[in-house]
């Protein structure tokens, strides 16, 4: 397998990556998710001062820009004059976070459920347990607030790696729980996709962006994160830009007469976890269904049987699939793919004859940490661009580079992200979107999404808002 390092002038377990965890695991954690909590003292972001309590005005609205949730289905935001209530409405979480403007009175805790987390905003001292949260925070231009990261060996963010290497960010201890607790004691707010540190439950923000079913749902979680940093305006501009670009790509793909059949497949090797019985399966995840349709493809979700214990049975089912996305974690090249699926280069399957076999490991770090579980979660216009490149490559300008989806049938290499790729080591710089501007498409025209701000102006305003905030 060839591994390519991205030139240093480039932008930009099954982890704590935001992968779904089992229901049983969540049930085990449930007692910790309903612990009573207290308000957490917190300082402000550099460049922003707290409201002077002696000058507090109960009638003054301290939040001029407010989030109005459009696409996302799993969070809500309510505003009062000096605090906001952000709620993760996902059924497995159902938790609220009361965010009080720094320097103003905290509302009466008795007005809220026992598991409510109280904190001051804007946050300035946070930890990210899941690598996904890093991508959202960095895109908002709030990297300077990240003081600790878990599973740091899997961080794909070039500037996150830079921060770790230069002592700006500390890696959390994984084996010494006493030391880990000491590290977290100095942190004001922890972002995670579940509560992995019960002792810190009263300052843990549980996020569910990957459980929100659609691509644009995921992008709008930028606005969820923004509420903790008072960066709502920047987030709205960013999501508007992503939405508009995404819908432009979608319209261009919709203009294609053919709708190639696409399947997302996984080989699971025999192990003690599956009684040493291998299996081959198709995904029917709603996110992938929507993404595939928006790329101008026909989503293949198999028959009533989605999982097979015979490679031959799976192969027979996949015979007429035009494009296949291999989500198998092991086996990074075409020869490993043939071995895992018991196929050969001469097999009659359309995706083999079309040389259309892709994997999601196009962007990795040196430890095989996958950016598919980080940057790809928030940059959904760039993900759609990648998928259109796989399904309708003629809809894109020539030589558009891939991000996460690489074609192993054509020996496209992994691209390795390192701190050398951090072109903006200034910790206040926002991470740019990886998508090209849709107006360079060969077909299709820009279209407004669910947001009202559009185009390049949106991105400029977003960066300006971030600069002013800091």
C-alpha positions in Angstrom: 0.0 0.0 0.0 1.3 3.4 -0.9 1.0 6.2 1.7 1.3 9.8 0.5 2.1 12.7 2.8 0.3 15.9 2.0 2.7 18.7 1.2 3.3 20.9 4.2 1.7 23.9 2.4 -1.7 22.1 2.3 -4.6 23.3 4.3 -6.0 21.7 6.6 -10.6 4.0 18.4 -12.8 2.8 17.0 -12.4 5.1 19.2 -13.5 8.0 20.8 -14.2 8.8 17.3 -17.9 9.5 17.1 -19.0 5.9 16.4 -22.3 4.6 17.7 -21.9 2.9 21.0 -24.1 -0.1 22.1 -27.4 0.5 23.9 -26.2 -1.8 26.7 -23.2 0.4 27.2 -25.4 3.5 27.4 -27.7 1.7 29.9 -24.7 1.0 32.1 -23.8 4.6 32.0 -27.3 5.9 32.6 -27.0 6.2 36.4 -24.2 8.6 35.9 -26.1 10.7 33.4 -28.7 11.8 35.9 -26.3 13.0 38.7 -27.2 16.3 40.3 -24.9 19.1 39.2 -23.7 22.5 40.3 -22.6 25.6 38.4 -19.1 25.6 37.2 -16.9 28.7 37.6 -15.4 29.7 34.3 -13.4 32.5 32.8 -13.9 34.2 29.5 -12.3 33.7 26.1 -9.3 35.9 25.6 -10.4 39.2 24.2 -13.8 39.0 25.7 -14.6 40.3 29.2 -17.3 39.2 31.6 -20.2 41.4 32.2 -19.6 43.4 35.4 -22.1 42.1 37.9 -22.5 45.5 39.5 -23.7 46.7 36.1 -26.0 43.7 35.4 -29.3 44.7 33.8 -32.0 42.0 34.0 -33.8 43.7 31.1 -30.9 43.7 28.8 -30.5 41.0 26.1 -26.9 39.8 26.3 -27.3 37.5 23.2 -27.9 39.6 20.1 -27.5 36.7 17.7 -29.6 33.6 18.3 -29.6 30.1 16.9 -32.7 29.1 15.1 -32.5 25.3 14.5 -33.5 24.4 10.9 -32.1 21.0 9.7 -30.9 19.4 12.9 -33.4 17.2 14.7 -31.5 16.3 17.9 -30.9 19.7 19.7 -32.8 22.8 20.6 -31.8 26.2 21.9 -33.9 28.6 24.0 -32.7 32.1 24.9 -33.4 34.2 28.0 -31.8 37.7 28.6 -28.6 36.5 30.3 -28.6 32.7 29.8 -29.5 30.1 27.1 -30.8 26.6 27.5 -29.2 24.2 25.0 -30.8 20.7 25.0 -29.5 17.5 23.4 -32.9 16.0 22.6 -31.5 12.6 21.4 -33.6 9.9 23.3 -30.4 8.3 24.6 -29.3 11.6 26.2 -32.1 14.1 26.7 -30.0 16.5 28.7 -29.9 20.3 29.0 -27.1 22.7 29.4 -27.7 26.1 31.0 -25.2 28.6 29.6 -25.0 31.8 31.6 -23.3 34.9 30.3 -20.1 35.3 32.3 -20.5 37.9 35.1 -24.3 37.6 35.3 -26.5 35.7 37.8 -27.0 31.9 37.3 -30.7 31.0 37.1 -32.3 29.0 39.9 -31.2 25.3 39.5 -34.6 24.1 40.8 -36.1 25.3 37.6 -34.3 22.6 35.6 -34.0 18.7 35.7 -31.5 17.2 38.0 -29.0 16.2 35.3 -28.7 19.7 33.9 -25.2 21.0 33.4 -24.6 24.7 34.4 -21.6 26.7 33.0 -20.6 30.2 32.1 -20.1 31.4 28.5 -18.0 32.1 26.5 -16.0 28.9 27.4 -12.2 29.3 27.3 -10.9 26.1 28.9 -12.3 22.9 27.4 -11.4 19.3 26.7 -12.4 17.2 23.8 -12.8 13.5 24.4 -14.2 12.6 21.0 -12.1 13.7 18.0 -15.2 14.8 16.2 -15.7 17.7 18.6 -12.2 19.0 17.6 -13.3 19.5 14.0 -16.4 21.5 15.0 -14.5 23.7 17.5 -11.7 24.4 15.1 -14.0 25.3 12.3 -15.6 27.9 14.6 -12.1 29.4 15.1 -12.1 28.4 18.8 -9.1 26.1 18.9 -7.5 28.3 21.5 -10.0 27.1 24.0 -9.0 23.4 23.7 -6.6 22.6 26.5 -6.8 18.8 26.6 -7.6 16.0 24.1 -8.2 12.3 24.7 -6.9 9.5 22.4 -4.5 12.0 21.1 -2.8 9.4 18.9 -5.9 9.4 16.7 -6.2 13.2 16.2 -6.1 14.0 12.5 -6.4 17.7 12.8 -3.0 19.1 11.7 -3.2 22.1 14.1 -4.5 19.8 16.9 -1.4 17.7 16.4 0.7 20.9 16.4 -0.9 22.0 19.7 -0.1 18.6 21.2 3.5 18.7 20.0 4.1 22.2 21.2 2.6 21.9 24.6 -0.4 24.1 23.9 -2.7 21.1 24.4 -2.2 18.2 26.8 -3.1 14.6 26.1 -5.3 13.0 28.7 -4.0 10.0 30.6 -5.7 6.7 29.5 -4.3 4.2 32.1 -3.7 6.2 35.3 -7.2 7.2 36.3 -6.0 9.3 39.2 -3.8 11.4 37.0 -6.6 11.6 34.4 -9.0 13.0 37.1 -6.4 15.5 38.1 -6.0 16.7 34.5 -9.8 17.0 34.1 -10.1 18.9 37.4 -8.5 21.9 35.8 -10.9 21.8 32.8 -14.1 23.8 32.9 -16.1 22.0 30.1 -15.7 18.6 28.5 -17.1 17.6 25.1 -17.9 13.9 24.6 -20.4 11.7 22.8 -21.1 9.9 26.0 -20.1 10.3 29.7 -16.9 8.4 30.0 -15.8 10.2 33.2 -18.6 10.0 35.7 -16.7 12.1 38.2 -16.8 14.9 35.6 -20.5 14.5 34.7 -21.4 18.0 36.1 -19.2 19.6 33.4 -19.6 17.2 30.5 -21.5 18.2 27.3 -22.8 15.1 25.5 -23.1 15.6 21.8 -25.0 13.5 19.2 -24.1 15.0 15.8 -23.5 11.6 14.2 -26.9 10.3 15.4 -28.7 13.2 13.6 -29.8 11.5 10.5 -29.0 13.8 7.6 -25.8 15.4 6.3 -27.0 18.9 6.8 -28.3 17.9 10.2 -24.7 17.2 11.1 -23.4 20.4 9.7 -25.9 22.4 11.8 -24.3 21.1 15.0 -21.8 23.9 14.4 -24.5 26.0 15.9 -24.9 23.7 18.9 -21.2 24.0 19.6 -21.2 27.8 18.9 -23.6 28.5 21.8 -20.8 27.5 24.3 -18.5 30.2 22.8 -21.0 32.9 22.0 -20.1 32.4 18.3 -23.6 31.9 17.0 -23.2 34.5 14.2 -20.1 32.8 12.9 -21.7 29.4 13.1 -24.8 30.5 11.2 -22.7 31.9 8.4 -20.7 28.7 8.2 -23.7 26.4 8.1 -25.3 28.7 5.5 -22.2 28.4 3.3 -22.1 24.6 3.8 -25.8 24.3 3.0 -25.7 26.4 -0.1 -22.7 24.6 -1.4 -24.2 21.2 -0.6 -27.4 22.0 -2.3 -25.6 23.3 -5.4 -23.7 19.9 -5.6 -27.0 18.1 -5.1 -28.7 20.0 -7.9 -25.8 19.3 -10.2 -26.0 15.6 -9.5 -29.7 15.5 -9.9 -29.3 16.7 -13.4 -27.6 13.4 -14.4 -29.9 11.0 -16.2 -28.2 7.9 -14.9 -28.4 6.9 -11.3 -25.6 4.3 -10.6 -26.3 1.8 -7.9 -24.1 2.4 -4.8 -23.6 0.1 -1.8 -21.8 0.7 1.5 -20.4 -2.7 2.7 -18.4 -4.1 5.5 -16.5 -7.3 6.1 -16.3 -8.4 9.7 -13.5 -10.8 10.4 -14.1 -13.8 12.8 -13.3 -13.1 16.4 -14.4 -13.9 19.9 -17.0 -11.1 19.6 -18.9 -12.9 16.8 -18.3 -16.5 17.8 -15.5 -16.7 15.2 -18.1 -16.4 12.4 -17.2 -13.9 9.7 -19.9 -11.8 8.1 -20.5 -9.5 5.1 -23.1 -6.8 5.3 -24.7 -3.8 3.6 -25.4 -0.6 5.5 -28.9 1.0 5.5 -27.9 4.0 7.7 -30.3 6.9 7.0 -27.3 9.3 6.6 -25.8 7.2 3.8 -29.2 6.8 2.1 -29.6 10.6 2.0 -26.0 11.3 1.0 -26.2 8.7 -1.8 -29.4 10.0 -3.2 -28.1 13.6 -3.1 -25.0 12.4 -5.1 -27.3 11.2 -7.9 -27.0 7.5 -7.0 -29.5 4.7 -6.3 -28.9 3.5 -2.7 -28.6 -0.3 -2.5 -29.8 -1.6 0.8 -30.0 -5.3 -0.2 -32.9 -7.5 0.4 -34.6 -8.3 3.7 -31.3 -10.0 4.6 -28.6 -7.3 5.1 -26.0 -9.5 6.7 -24.5 -12.7 5.2 -22.3 -15.4 6.8 -21.2 -16.6 3.4 -19.0 -14.5 1.1 -20.6 -16.2 -1.9 -24.1 -15.2 -0.8 -22.9 -11.6 -0.4 -21.1 -11.6 -3.7 -24.3 -12.8 -5.5 -26.3 -10.1 -3.9 -23.8 -7.4 -4.9 -23.4 -8.5 -8.5 -25.1 -5.4 -10.0 -23.7 -2.8 -7.7 -22.0 -0.1 -9.8 -20.0 1.6 -7.0 -19.0 0.1 -3.7 -17.8 1.9 -0.6 -15.8 -0.5 1.6 -16.2 0.4 5.2 -14.1 -2.5 6.5 -11.6 -1.2 9.1 -8.8 -3.7 8.1 -7.3 -4.1 4.7 -6.3 -0.9 3.0 -5.5 -1.9 -0.6 -7.2 -3.7 -3.4 -5.6 -7.0 -2.7 -6.8 -7.0 0.9 -10.3 -6.1 -0.5 -10.3 -9.1 -2.8 -9.2 -11.3 0.1 -11.8 -10.0 2.5 -14.7 -10.4 0.1 -13.4 -13.6 -1.7 -13.4 -11.8 -5.0 -10.8 -11.3 -7.8 -10.0 -8.7 -10.4 -11.8 -10.9 -13.0 -15.0 -11.2 -10.9 -18.0 -10.1 -13.0 -19.3 -7.5 -10.5 -19.9 -4.1 -12.0 -18.0 -2.2 -9.3 -14.9 -4.4 -10.0 -15.2 -4.0 -13.8 -15.9 -0.3 -13.3 -12.9 0.1 -11.0 -15.2 1.9 -8.6 -14.2 0.6 -5.1 -13.7 3.2 -2.5 -12.6 3.4 1.1 -13.2 6.1 3.7 -9.5 6.4 4.8 -8.4 9.0 2.3 -7.3 11.3 5.1 -5.5 9.7 8.1 -2.7 10.4 10.6 0.4 8.4 11.0 -1.4 6.1 13.5 -4.3 5.4 11.0 -6.5 7.8 12.8 -9.4 8.5 10.4 -10.5 12.0 9.6 -13.8 10.4 8.3 -14.8 10.4 12.0 -13.8 14.1 12.4 -13.7 16.6 9.6 -16.0 14.6 7.4 -18.8 14.8 10.0 -19.0 18.6 9.8 -17.9 19.3 6.2 -20.8 17.7 4.6 -20.6 19.6 1.3 -17.0 18.2 0.9 -18.3 14.7 1.7 -21.0 15.1 -1.0 -18.3 16.4 -3.4 -16.3 13.2 -2.7 -19.3 11.0 -3.3 -20.2 12.7 -6.6 -16.6 12.2 -7.7 -17.2 8.5 -7.1 -20.6 8.3 -8.8 -20.6 11.1 -11.4 -16.9 12.2 -11.8 -17.8 14.1 -15.0 -20.0 16.4 -13.0 -16.9 17.9 -11.4 -14.1 19.9 -12.8 -11.1 17.9 -14.0 -8.6 16.7 -11.4 -10.6 17.6 -8.3 -8.7 15.9 -5.5 -10.4 13.5 -3.2 -10.6 14.0 0.6 -11.9 10.9 2.4 -13.1 8.6 -0.3 -10.2 7.1 -2.2 -10.5 4.7 -5.1 -8.4 1.6 -4.1 -9.2 0.0 -7.5 -7.1 2.8 -9.0 -4.5 2.6 -6.3 -5.2 6.1 -4.9 -3.1 6.4 -1.8 -4.0 7.4 1.7 -3.0 11.0 2.5 -1.3 11.4 5.8 -2.0 14.5 7.9 0.6 15.8 10.3 1.5 19.0 12.2 3.4 20.1 9.1 0.1 20.6 7.4 -0.9 23.2 10.0 -0.6 26.3 7.9 -2.4 28.4 10.6 -0.6 27.6 13.9 -2.3 30.7 15.4 -4.8 28.9 17.6 -7.5 31.4 16.8 -7.5 30.7 13.1 -10.6 28.9 11.7 -10.2 25.6 9.8 -11.5 26.1 6.3 -14.0 23.8 4.5 -12.4 21.2 2.2 -15.1 21.6 -0.4 -14.5 23.4 -3.7 -16.9 26.2 -4.6 -19.8 24.7 -6.4 -19.8 27.5 -9.0 -16.8 25.6 -10.6 -19.1 22.7 -11.4 -19.6 21.7 -15.0 -23.3 21.4 -14.4 -25.8 22.9 -12.0 -26.2 26.3 -10.5 -26.0 27.5 -6.9 -29.2 27.1 -4.9 -30.2 28.4 -1.5 -30.4 25.9 1.2 -32.3 26.0 4.5 -30.3 29.1 5.5 -30.6 32.5 3.9 -27.0 33.7 3.8 -25.2 32.6 0.6 -22.0 32.1 -1.3 -18.6 33.5 -0.7 -19.9 36.5 1.2 -21.1 34.0 3.8 -17.6 32.6 4.4 -16.1 36.1 4.6 -18.7 37.2 7.1 -18.1 34.0 9.1 -14.3 34.7 9.3 -14.9 38.3 10.1 -17.3 37.4 13.0 -14.7 35.0 14.4 -12.0 37.6 14.2 -14.2 40.2 16.0 -15.1 37.6 18.7 -11.4 37.2 19.5 
